[in-house]
């Protein structure tokens, strides 16, 4: 029995190419970038995605993802 290699997609994350497994959702991708519990916004192909929709937002090849984290300062 042969085992097929996992299928990966290339997406752009904050302007950098990144390989992700096929079927990766926006919430899974964001979890690899930050552990911040809040203050995080994400957009896919220039459209802001509400946080509640992240688990249902599957990424496709060539998607452009921007992830922003709010920073507090003084």
Secondary structure, DSSP 8 states (H G I E B T S, - for coil): -------EEEEEETTEEEEEETT-BHHHHHHHH---SSSEEEEETTEE--GGGGGG-B--TT-EEEEEE-----
